[in-house]
Amino acid sequence: MKIISCKQAKQKKLSRYFTGKACIHGHICERRTINKNCVTCCNEKRAKYVNENRGDLAIKANQSYRVNHEKYRAYGWKTKGMPTPTRPEPLVCEICGKPETRKSKNGNICAKCNDHDNDSGKFRGWLCFSCNTGIGLLSHSEEIMNKAIIYLQNFKKDGTV
């Protein structure tokens, strides 16, 4: 590592610098320009705090998630390359008109699927898991879906295919 002073690091707008000297705890590593603290000491202090306050931190994180649920979901969509919805999530699926019934591992009802066009990436609507999966299994093809409709209608007419 290249030795650099804190002043030089700040001029270069770096968040860390390396002096080559040990901190008061004997670590020879980078330091933070914001407070001149040893990175290893900061990491150890943070790990100790998290370990001692694990329960409180989990409660705070859970409360934050409940309050900012939509923000967390939008961030998840963004990181997965999915579009941001253009309208709020309705109570029922936009195809079958039924509420979502699928449950998560902890027993809560899952949110509806953010359906989007795979070619353009544009948001289409809110679907239940079953309808979203059905569209996917039919290759997002209107032609195949129309054939499926005709197939069902023909069976309905005479009871045979």
Residue, then its C-alpha position, 0 to 999 in steps of 0.5 A: m500500500k502507498i503511504i499517504s497523509c490524511k491531508q493528502a487523502k482529503q485533497k484527493k477526496l479519498s475516504r481512506y489513507f495509509t500511514g504505515k504506522a500502527c494505531i494505539h491497538g497495534h493495527i497497521c492498516e488504513r485509516r478513515t479520513i473523516n475521523k482518522n480512526c483505524v479501519t480494523c478498530c472501527n470494524e471490531k467496535r461495530a462487530k462488538y456493538v452488533n453482537e451486544n445489541r443484536g435483539d434491539l437492532a433486529i427490532k429497529a430494522n423490523q420497525s423500519y421495514r414496516v414503516n418503509h415497506e414500499k421503499y424497500r420493495a422498490y429498492g429490491w425491484k431496482t436491484k433486480g432490474m425490474p421497473t418501478p410500478t406506475r400505480p399502487e398495488p390493488l387488493v386483488c389480481e388484475i386478471c382473475g380479480k382474486p386476492e393473493t393467497r400464496k404464503s411466505k415461509n413465515g406464514n404471511i400472505c405474499a405481495k402481488c407480482n410486479d408484472h412487466d414486459n420482458d422485452s421493453g421492461k415496462f410495468r404492466g400491472w399487479l398479478c397474483f402468483s398463479c396468473n403471473t406464473g401462467i403468463g410466464l409458462l405460456s411464454h408471454s405469447e398472445e398467440i399461445m394464450n389465444k390458442a389456450i382460450i380457443y381450446l377451453q372454449n371448444f371443450k366447453k361447447d361439446g365436452t370434448v376437445 
